[in-house]
Amino acid sequence: MTIKVTNPPSNAELLSFLKSELPTDYTSKLFGLGHKSIIVQKSTFLGVQISNRENEISIIASPPSYGGGLLSGLAMTELAIVILPIFWFTGASPSRFRKLEKEVAGLIKDKYN
């Protein structure tokens, strides 16, 4: 999901805003080389990655931890029969990823649009 903004915030400002607006059970942190992205984690397997570029902010569903990312990658192989039920059991269904994307996007749109 991409949000067009006229006056984009810095990643530090956006991170501070998200930490103040999201519930306390969510974790937000800078991520990547040069801290170019923000990861918002709702659970071990459920999160979004936020990238801030020029006049747009991209929000992409993503497993927020290395373990979740590894399992997500393995779910694309023959191990999917074993791993996909783990994702469903932990609540990381595609609809929950979309719901989290929309929740975070709504906060950002309200503040920066």
Order of alpha helices (4+ residues) and beta strands (2+ residues): beta-alpha-beta-beta-beta-beta-alpha-alpha-alpha
